[in-house]
Amino acid sequence: MKNSSVSAQIEFKNVTKMYGTVAAVENLSLSVRRGEFLTILGPSGSGKTTALMLLAGFVAPTEGDILIAGKSVAAVPSYRRDQGIVFQSYALFPHLTVRRNLEFPLEMRGINAAERAARVDRMLERVHLKDYGGRMPSQLSGGQQQRVALARALIADPPVLLLDEPLGALDRNLREQMQGELKSLHREFGKTAICVTHDQEEALTLSDRIVVMRAGQIEQVDTPEALYDRPSTRFVANFLGEANILDNPGFKIESDAAQPAGTVAMIRPERICVAAPAAPKRADGNQRQSVTGTVEDMIYAGSLRKYHVRVGSSMLIVREHVASEQRTFRRGDEVRLEWLRSDIRFVIA
Amino acid sequence: METLQKTGRKPITRAVPASAMGRIRPVETLQKLRRMPILLSVPAFAILLAVYAIPIVELFLASLDAPSFSLAHYREFFAEGANITVLFQTIEISAVATAICVIIGYPTAYLIVAASKRLRIVLIVLVFIPWLTNGLVRTYAWVVILGDRGLLNNLMLELGLISSPLHLVYNRMAVYIGMVHIMLPAMILPLLSVMLGIDKSLVAAARSMGARPFVAFWRVFLPLSLPGLRSGLLLTFIFCLGFYITPATLGGLNDAMLSTFIVSQVEAVGSVASVAVPSFVLLAVTIVVLSVLGLDLSGNQGREGQPAQTSFRPSWLLSFGPLIRYLSELAASHRAKRWTAERYKAGGNSRRSAKTVGGVWVALAIFFLLFPGFVVMIMSFSDKPYLEFPPSGLSLQWYRSFFNDPSWIGAFWTSVQLGIWVAVLSTIVGTLAAYGLSRTHPRVRRPLTMVILSPITFPSIVVGVSVYQGLFALGMIGTQSGIILAHTVGAIGSVFIIVSATLANFDRRLEQAAQSMRAGPLRTFMRVTLPLIRPGVIGGAVFAFLHSFDELVITSLISVFSIRTLPLKMWEDIRNQIDPTIAAVGSMLTVLPVLWLIVLYVGWWRSRLTAQSGVSVPTT
């Protein structure tokens, strides 16, 4: 995949960015396919923003090279790169109306007034802000500002779209709605999109592929599903969703595969079933491991219940979807936990 | 996020040969050189160095008898008992005046902050107006009030309290009154600036934890207001140290300050050392005060919400920033974010009697600040050729004599011309410097900022002596361009402070956004940065003009009677024959600040309002 530079729109080649003696990004190599929605996910300080800024041209790499459509851009200032950027908190020009904000990138590309007006009208309609062209950014709601920012990034039709925590400033409901909007805009315009976020849910819903970064380096690159289902390291397992890492479980872990050296067993909480100790075993019982433990805590969260169950020396988290005729366990109850042996994963410790 | 802040302007590199691509290091070095924003401060430093900084070093070396280096001149200075007396007198007068300013100013600022929002704006404007009024006029006003035939004496004679006029003027008390009157706004404004930023819910929280009102004030409000107090103290004390006009006008022979002594040395055309030595003694006192007060309370500077403030060392001068921001925010519609601060009033549920006392206090303070201006205005309509208040009849003759006297009108136009030149020059140069330094590493920025602000930090008499030396070397003594340069040295500082405060509020991502949309550095500056910092630039220009228009101490040293500015002409008149023509001029100059406030309002608040309401933005 790395050498398929024909279809690679963006390529990082051993890129390092130093701030003093600290490497914000270290030896980063990555290629992004044309039309792909790629998310860089990581905690703050992982270098994800620096990676985006390198791509945007606001930061020059200390070492290495960045290629866009096969051409090096390491020495090209941002204003000569053809890209649209959606900034964290949007960076809409507060002194210009929505319309003038949208016209700006067109004007900078020397497009005449009539053409500009037509394109702005079309774009405003597309983002459902037809009647808002005369407003100032401060008169818009968060979701509207976000749509203007997206429209502004897309209007000049750049092949590359960069998004810096695009939905971070929105509240929960709006965020979900905008995720859908963002996804459909991406499909419609067919841009290569690079998104930076620390929100795993956002990354999982939006992306074709996710890059998990940690301390300036790539931890794992994969599709959302593969990343969640088969994390390669403890860090990824913990960062993306919840994980039971069985360091010293106090019971023997049965697994179909042999445990590679330097790894530790992991199972996702929703892969574990909880039942009363005396409940009848399931039909596929021979493919399952079962252990008994004591409920230490039960957290009710609407559609699901979360149990903290002490098994031997470890505390397992179990997540169970709430269904009718389901037994609820309380603190102190004895329970039996079961899981498919094939659901055990080994991650690099 | 931090990376976003670090990256300012973009390199202007065009195509780089593909061969250079392999190793990026040399390219990056090249980009760094090209994007040195610090170069934008070169014009400002060129002026500062030539006219002021190099001369001050030369003077210092001369005072040390370089190249042989000895302290002989200083020993001579301190051997003279009279010199030591003057030195201590200078410190004493400054300290007492500052103390009075604190005693009057702190409660006043506190009460203004506690007032209802509308009243608060009015009060802040009323404190601003005298701050923008010509100092000479304000000093003259006290001659009118305290003079033998002045307001107070006439009033007391009328009431039969005294049988012959008291000598209220030309003594120490008059000097204090005049100095406090001039410096009180300089004490109140930084205090207000900091107090407005204190979250009143903190005081309410202390109260909820059982602190009595005074304890809550003492343990919570007072410590939080200390940065403002420090700014006010420094501003007031250092200005006082360099006072020349007020003691010379209102004081007697025993009230001489070091600046008076320095001026007499310049006028006596003594040796360079005889001027330099007292100047550096005065400067040494200034620096001691600056470093002592600067260090003691610096721990309080790192308060949240003003990260950009703390990156400048002389933050006490920049403490006007939050006030400026507060005033512009008032006009904005998004007041919601201040709601916590608004909800709990400092005065809270104080008793009625306390409210009355507070109200009377503020009223008296404002009266003290504004009353002399009114006196001058009334005086200007007098029909008598001598100083008499209240005037026994009314006439416009002094306005007529102003407009008919070519020497007055000439002086007026000279000042206007100089002011415009200074405003244009220092606004361009100072804005570039503020912009450039705001994009420079703090370690470089801080010392350079101190250099730029030193002409308005150091006592003006010291700056004047240095500038004299500098212009002398350039052969520009007594020329118009010489005066323009001399005023620009200080005006750059005013522009720099105001533009820097505005830039601190400026979201640099807007520039990145513009660049991501293919706007080059120049277009980004013109289309995005400049429109957004324009209020600060306009404010800077107004203050630069005022700086030049009111400047007297430095001008009097370097004009050598060949160029007569309005303050110089007024100064001569006050010293020689006191004729109410000057009252006519004074009353016009007192009305001027109102004009300035309107200019600021139009340039500043209006632009905020338009940005908020979007009414007047045409779409083409």
Interface residues (C-beta under 8 A of the other chain):
Chain A: Y19 A24 S44 T49 T50 M53 A56 G57 F58 V59 A60 P61 T62 E63 G64 D65 S72 A74 A75 V76 P77 S78 Y79 R80 R81 D82 Q83 G84 I85 F87 Q88 S89 A91 L92 F93 P94 H95 L96 T97 R99 R100 F104 P105 M108 R109 A113 G133 G134 R135 M136 S138 Q139 R152 A153 A156 L162 D164
Chain B: M1 T3 L4 K6 T7 K10 P11 I12 T13 V16 A18 A20 M21 G22 R23 I24 R25 V27 E28 Q31 S333 H334 D507 R509 L510 Q512 A513 A514 Q515 S516 M517 R518 A519 G520 P521 R523 T524 R527 V528 P531 L532 S607 A611 Q612 S613 G614 V617 T619 T620
